[in-house]
């Protein structure tokens, strides 16, 4: 699994309908085809479990048939990229385990 597929975005924006602050998780955030002042958000992620969040359920039903959400730059409050940390680099010739012997010590 690539690092890109393990991360997602948390987008917070002010809704133009009632001025409320909405938060949405999505896999893709990119430039919109509508122009420079819009951002396209797609591949929405919603919680699926026994505990129901009424705000998230309302957002899920609102975006049920939406493929891409185009938001104005002026409505977006924050975009956070979150997810798992990428795997650490492993070097085959790693010299971090070498021990230095002080020059004044005798064998």
N, C-alpha and C positions, 0 to 999 in steps of 0.2 A: 504494500500500500504506500503510495507516495505521500510526501509531506503535505502537498496541497489538498489531498483528499481527507486528511485528518484535521484540517482547520476549517473554521467557519467564521462568519462575521455577525456581530451584534450591532444592529443599526437602530439608533434612537432618533426619532423625529417628532416634530410638532404637527399634529393632524390639522389640515386646513378646515375641516368640517366644524369642529367644536373647540379647537385650540388645545386639546389634550395631548399629553406626551405618550407616544407609542413606542414599543420596543419589539423588534423582530429579529429572528435569527435566520440566516440564509447562507448558502454555500457560495453564491456568486454575487459580487458587487463590481460593476464596471461602468464605463462611460455609456451614456444613453444615446440612442439613435435620434432622439428628439432635439438634441443640441447641446451646447457647452454648459448650460446651466441646469442640466438634469443628470441624475445618477440612476442607472438601471439595477434593480435588485431582483434576483430570481433564485429558484431552487430553495424555497422556504423550508425551514425546519421547525417542527412543532413537537412538544412533549407528548408522549403516548404512555399513559400509565393510569393507575387507579385513582390518583388524586387529580381533580379537575380544577384548573385555574380559569375562572370566569372571563377574565380579560383576554387570556390567550385563546379561549374557545370563541369569543366574539371576533377576534382578529382572524382566527382560522376560518370561520364561516364567511367573513367579509372577503377574504382572499381565496376562497375555495376555487373559483374559476379563473383566477388571475394567473397568467403565465409570467409576466414581468411587471414589476411595480416601478414606475418612473417617478422619482421624487425630485423636487427642486432643491438645489444646493442650499437655498436660504431656509428651507424647512428642516434640514438635517442638523441635529445637534451633535451627534458623534457616530463614528464608525470604528468598531474595535475588531481586530482580527484575533481570534482565540482558538485554542486547540491544544493538542498534545505537543510536547517539545520534540524536535527532530532527534533521531538517534545520534549519539555522540560519535565523533570521528575516531576511528581506530587506525593507528599508523603501524605498519608492519615493522619498521625500523625505529621504534620509539626508544629514545634514550633517556626517558624520564626515570627509569629504574636504576640508572648508573649511580654508583656511590663513589664519591671523590675521596681520595686518601690525602690527608694534609701532607705537604712536602717535607715537613720536619720530622715526620714519624719514621721509625726504622723498622724494617721487616723482621 
